Amino acid sequence: MPVLSELEARALVARAFVRAGVIPPDMAEAAAHHLVLTEMMGITTHGLARVGSYIGRIAAGGIDPSAVPVVTAPAPALLQMDGRDALGAAVAQIATARTLEAARKTGIAACFVRRGTHFGAVAPCLWIAAEAGFASFITANSAPMLAPPGGRDVAVGNAPTGIGLPHAGGRHVMLDMALSVVARSKLRGAAARGETIPETWAMDAEGRPTTDPATALKGVLQAIGGRKGAALAVTLDLFAAGLAGAAMLTDVADNHRDPSALPDVGHLFIMIDAEKLMPAEALATRLDHASGMVSSARPVPGGSPPRLPGARAIAALKRARAVGMDVSAALLNELEELAG
């Protein structure tokens, strides 16, 4: 299997975006940074494999390749960003950087983004913030795929959300998750293989749990935690998009199904300067203590010892930086063709 270094992958992806019309080049480079970090963390579903779909949306009109986000500051610790339908991975990187810049001055800062597009995993932004010594909370809305509490029709997205805590030794805590039990890609994969799915994954169009992935794809994904998870998804949608002035709930266009659609999703980035609360080493000691408490819990039969969120992603990132990342020949060929 081919192996790419971080720099090789970033250069390849940036070239692909530039060739697709992304300008200025630093927007392409920011998006490449985000997606390559995602890949190196082992989140391959949202890393290099997404480049082709984003370029497809650029070609269809669902992403504006020449747009550059505009940031205003109605208050010292409060930012508003108009994403202008630009490449989402680049917008996420810019929002992270601008929120960190504001939080360095004020201790805490928030950035609300409207007219956003899909930016993939939250983990790269959490990691960048943690490396700078900042705790973070990031959330966004998305195209509807879950039912609201007590409902059976699609009405809300899966609210991708991340929480990060910095560790002076690099053992950051990073939670990156969405509020659906599984992603739609799991259903598509099961359908393609002719497999059944657990009835906890999705419901049919009438709101009944189903084990048939084809039926599930015509219905709705189930939220984690049942009604509570669905209620949390609705609330996060309103918090991120409602305050940002972005599209909410069923007003969000699904540009997975229609790549020409402009989704107008909302994002929220909150950064906290952890050293304003305690010395970095003191926080690291506390997190190490927490890690010990978690790992001392007995694992489930046949399982590995429990770990704090983010441990696996950080280990994968370290390995990828040391020896490179494995990329399938098919994916590498696709990226090289896109890059020209």
Stockholm file with secondary structure:
# STOCKHOLM 1.0

chainA/1-340         MPVLSELEARALVARAFVRAGVIPPDMAEAAAHHLVLTEMMGITTHGLARVGSYIGRIAAGGIDPSAVPVVTAPAPALLQMDGRDALGAAVAQIATARTLEAARKTGIAACFVRRGTHFGAVAPCLWIAAEAGFASFITANSAPMLAPPGGRDVAVGNAPTGIGLPHAGGRHVMLDMALSVVARSKLRGAAARGETIPETWAMDAEGRPTTDPATALKGVLQAIGGRKGAALAVTLDLFAAGLAGAAMLTDVADNHRDPSALPDVGHLFIMIDAEKLMPAEALATRLDHASGMVSSARPVPGGSPPRLPGARAIAALKRARAVGMDVSAALLNELEELAG
#=GR chainA/1-340 SS CCEECHHHHHHHHHHHHHHTTCCSHHHHHHHHHHHHHHHHTTCGGGTGGGHHHHHHHHHHTSSCTTCCCEEEEEETTEEEEECTTCCHHHHHHHHHHHHHHHHHHHSEEEEEEEEECCCCCSHHHHHHHHHTTEEEEEEECCSCCBCCTTCCSCCBCCCCEEEEECCTTSCCEEEEECSBSSCHHHHHHHHHHTCCCCTTSEECTTSCBCSCHHHHHTSEECBTTTHHHHHHHHHHHIIIIIHHTCCCGGGSCCTTTCTTCCCCEEEEEEEEEGGGTSCHHHHHHHHHHHHHHHHTSCCCTTCCCCCCTTHHHHHHHHHHHHHCEECCHHHHHHHHHHHC
#=GC SS_cons         CCEECHHHHHHHHHHHHHHTTCCSHHHHHHHHHHHHHHHHTTCGGGTGGGHHHHHHHHHHTSSCTTCCCEEEEEETTEEEEECTTCCHHHHHHHHHHHHHHHHHHHSEEEEEEEEECCCCCSHHHHHHHHHTTEEEEEEECCSCCBCCTTCCSCCBCCCCEEEEECCTTSCCEEEEECSBSSCHHHHHHHHHHTCCCCTTSEECTTSCBCSCHHHHHTSEECBTTTHHHHHHHHHHHIIIIIHHTCCCGGGSCCTTTCTTCCCCEEEEEEEEEGGGTSCHHHHHHHHHHHHHHHHTSCCCTTCCCCCCTTHHHHHHHHHHHHHCEECCHHHHHHHHHHHC
//
